[in-house]
Amino acid sequence: MPSTHPNKTGSYFYFSKPERWAAFVLLVLIGMVMVLPKFLWQQKPDLLIPLALEQFGIDTMYMRDAYAELANASVKDPFVFDPNTASVTTLQSLGFSAKLATTLDHYRAKGGIIKSGNDLFKIWGMPPDLATRLAPYVRTSIKNTASKTWAAALRPGYPQAAPIDINTASISEFEALKGIGPVLAARIVGFREKQGGFVRVQDLLQIYGVKDSLLQTLAPYLRLEDGRVPKSNLNQASVLQLVQKAGLQVVVAQAVVRWRQQNGAFATFDELENFEGLSAASMAALRRLFFIE
């Protein structure tokens, strides 16, 4: 009995009804994928952005007015203008929408100032393309003085101080100078009393807290009258006083104090003539700034 073989080739191309529907849907999807991009790119770019955002569930309702205004706005030839004084009509003639011009007008009414063309980008709702086109034509005549006003209000007020004599000024007079507080003022007066007065204005640099920059700032308000430099008792002067006030070398000042301790108080300035290292200028300073008692 001859064997029979089933027709297997035909069974390969046989599809059931569900399979035929599935193949049809697949072909439709493939066609949409091929045709849809061509359809989308034919739309206006300003409509594609909201469409793409809506695909992600972002509400673009508030954006539609802005896109509609951009679509209806015509490109105007720019001209030089001052955004701080231009009227709403002038702004609209430059390409501002009515809403955008009103926004800028309200900003100016509240004290806002456009200082340069770059500030156009900061206006709420300003299209970047419009700001880029108008920025080179911005000319402002109003300077921003608000920050200066606040800086002046916050700056500590110091009255115009009169020059003072550093050898007679009180603590309060020193404290009235800018840069000198109550602690430093008391330190200056204490140092002056301990040293028997200042010989030079630069002697203030020997005081802790008085820097060279501060002394340069206060120089117009500091004076020193030679006739009012207080004299100190030579027989009570320390080594430091002789060095700082008369300008003696440390070795010479130590020799003077040692001689006084060993031989008693000086009776006259002539007794100092034989001290080695004591120059004529130093002797003149001793006679001028010290007395013997």
C-alpha positions in Angstrom: 0.0 0.0 0.0 1.6 3.2 -1.1 2.3 5.6 1.6 0.7 9.0 1.6 2.4 12.3 2.7 0.3 15.2 3.9 0.7 18.6 2.2 2.9 20.3 4.8 3.8 23.2 2.6 0.3 24.6 2.6 0.1 24.4 6.4 3.0 26.9 6.7 1.0 29.7 5.0 -2.2 29.1 6.8 -3.2 31.8 9.4 -6.1 31.6 11.7 -8.5 34.5 12.1 -6.9 36.0 15.2 -3.5 35.7 13.5 -4.8 37.6 10.4 -6.1 40.4 12.6 -2.8 40.7 14.5 -0.9 40.9 11.2 -3.3 43.6 10.0 -2.8 45.7 13.1 0.9 45.3 12.9 0.9 46.5 9.3 -1.2 49.6 10.3 1.2 50.5 13.1 4.2 50.2 10.8 2.5 52.5 8.3 1.8 55.0 11.0 5.4 55.0 12.2 6.5 55.7 8.6 3.9 58.4 7.8 3.5 60.2 11.2 7.0 61.8 11.3 6.5 63.4 7.9 3.1 64.7 9.0 4.5 66.2 12.3 7.5 67.9 10.6 5.1 69.7 8.4 3.5 71.4 11.4 4.8 74.8 12.8 7.6 74.4 15.3 5.8 76.5 17.8 3.0 73.9 17.8 5.4 71.0 18.2 6.7 72.1 21.6 3.3 72.1 23.4 2.5 68.8 21.6 5.6 67.2 22.9 5.1 68.5 26.4 1.5 67.2 26.5 2.8 63.7 25.6 4.6 63.8 29.0 1.4 65.0 30.8 2.6 68.6 31.2 -0.2 71.2 31.1 0.5 73.7 28.4 -2.8 75.6 28.7 -1.0 78.6 30.2 1.5 78.6 27.3 -1.1 78.8 24.5 -1.7 82.5 24.7 2.0 83.2 24.4 2.3 81.0 21.4 -0.7 82.5 19.8 0.7 86.0 20.3 4.0 84.9 18.8 2.3 83.4 15.8 0.3 86.6 15.2 3.2 89.0 15.9 4.9 90.5 12.9 8.6 91.2 12.8 9.2 94.9 13.3 12.3 96.8 12.3 14.1 97.7 15.6 15.3 101.2 16.5 17.1 102.8 19.4 14.9 103.1 22.5 15.1 103.5 26.2 13.1 100.7 27.9 12.8 102.8 31.0 10.9 105.6 29.4 9.4 104.1 26.2 5.6 104.1 26.1 3.5 100.9 25.7 2.7 102.0 22.1 6.4 102.4 21.4 7.2 99.0 22.9 4.5 97.3 20.8 5.9 99.0 17.6 9.2 97.3 18.5 7.6 93.8 18.6 6.4 93.6 22.2 3.0 92.0 22.6 0.4 94.0 24.4 0.7 91.7 27.4 4.5 91.9 27.4 4.5 95.7 27.1 2.1 95.9 30.1 4.3 93.6 32.1 7.3 95.9 31.6 5.2 99.0 32.3 4.1 97.5 35.7 7.7 96.6 36.4 8.8 100.2 35.8 5.9 101.5 37.9 7.2 99.5 40.9 10.7 101.1 40.6 12.3 98.5 38.3 15.1 99.7 36.1 16.5 98.3 32.9 20.2 99.0 33.0 21.4 97.4 29.8 20.2 95.3 26.9 21.0 92.1 28.8 18.2 93.0 31.3 15.6 92.4 28.6 16.1 88.7 29.0 15.0 89.0 32.6 11.6 90.4 31.8 8.9 87.9 32.6 7.5 86.4 29.4 10.1 88.0 27.1 10.8 85.7 24.1 14.6 85.1 23.8 14.6 85.9 20.0 12.9 89.3 20.6 15.4 90.1 23.4 18.3 89.1 21.3 17.1 91.3 18.4 16.4 94.4 20.6 19.3 94.3 23.1 21.8 96.1 20.8 19.3 99.0 20.4 18.9 99.7 24.1 20.1 103.1 25.3 19.4 103.9 29.0 19.6 107.3 30.5 18.5 106.4 34.1 21.2 105.3 36.4 20.5 102.8 39.2 20.9 104.9 42.3 18.9 102.6 44.6 21.8 100.4 45.6 23.9 103.5 46.3 21.1 104.9 48.5 20.9 101.7 50.5 24.7 101.6 50.8 24.8 105.1 52.1 22.0 104.3 54.6 23.8 101.3 55.9 27.2 102.9 56.1 28.0 104.1 59.6 27.9 107.8 59.8 31.0 109.6 61.0 30.8 113.4 61.4 33.5 115.5 59.8 36.1 115.4 62.5 38.3 118.4 63.3 42.1 117.9 63.5 43.2 117.0 67.0 46.5 117.3 68.8 47.6 113.8 69.7 49.4 115.0 72.8 46.3 116.7 74.3 43.3 114.9 72.7 41.0 113.1 75.1 39.7 109.5 74.7 36.4 110.8 73.3 38.2 112.9 70.7 40.2 109.9 69.5 37.0 107.8 69.5 35.3 110.3 67.2 37.8 109.5 64.4 36.7 106.8 61.9 38.5 103.5 62.6 39.2 104.2 66.3 36.9 102.5 68.9 36.7 103.1 72.6 39.3 100.4 73.4 41.9 101.7 71.0 41.2 105.3 72.0 41.9 104.4 75.7 45.0 102.5 74.7 46.4 105.5 72.8 45.9 107.9 75.7 47.3 105.3 78.2 50.4 104.8 76.0 50.8 108.6 75.7 50.7 109.1 79.5 53.1 106.2 80.1 55.6 107.5 77.6 55.3 111.1 78.5 53.8 112.2 75.2 54.3 111.7 71.5 57.2 113.2 69.6 56.1 112.3 66.1 52.7 111.3 64.6 54.4 108.1 63.5 54.8 107.2 67.2 51.2 106.0 67.1 52.4 103.0 65.1 54.0 101.7 68.3 50.5 101.1 69.8 48.9 97.8 69.2 45.9 98.1 66.9 47.2 101.1 65.0 48.2 99.9 61.5 49.9 101.9 58.8 46.7 102.0 56.7 44.8 103.4 59.5 47.4 106.1 60.2 47.4 107.1 56.6 43.6 107.5 56.6 43.7 109.6 59.8 46.7 111.6 58.9 44.7 114.7 57.8 43.0 114.7 61.3 46.2 114.3 63.4 48.6 117.1 64.2 51.4 117.6 66.7 52.6 121.0 67.9 56.2 121.0 69.0 55.7 123.5 71.7 53.1 121.3 73.3 55.0 118.1 73.4 55.2 117.3 77.2 58.6 117.0 78.7 59.5 114.0 80.9 61.8 113.8 83.9 65.1 112.4 82.8 65.8 111.0 86.3 62.6 108.9 86.0 62.7 107.9 82.4 62.9 104.3 81.5 65.0 102.7 78.8 61.9 102.4 76.6 61.1 106.1 77.0 64.6 107.1 76.1 64.5 105.0 73.0 61.0 105.9 71.8 60.9 109.5 72.8 64.5 110.7 72.3 65.5 108.2 69.6 68.5 106.9 71.6 70.0 103.6 70.7 69.1 100.8 73.1 72.7 100.3 74.3 73.1 104.0 75.0 69.7 104.2 76.8 70.7 101.2 79.0 74.0 102.9 79.8 72.2 106.1 80.9 69.8 104.3 83.1 72.6 102.1 84.6 74.7 105.2 85.4 71.8 106.9 87.1 71.1 103.8 89.2 74.7 103.5 90.3 75.6 107.2 90.8 72.3 108.8 91.5 70.2 111.4 89.7 71.6 113.7 87.0 72.1 117.2 88.1 72.6 118.7 84.7 72.6 117.7 81.1 76.3 118.3 80.9 76.9 115.0 82.7 75.6 113.2 79.6 78.3 114.7 77.3 80.8 112.0 78.0 78.5 109.0 77.2 79.8 107.1 74.3 77.4 106.9 71.4 75.4 109.9 72.4 75.4 112.2 69.4 74.7 115.9 69.3 71.3 115.3 67.8 70.4 112.9 70.6 71.6 115.5 73.2 69.4 118.1 71.5 66.4 115.7 71.7 67.1 115.0 75.4 67.2 118.8 76.2 64.0 119.4 74.2 62.0 116.5 75.5 63.2 115.9 79.0 63.9 118.0 82.1 66.1 117.3 85.1 64.6 117.5 88.6 
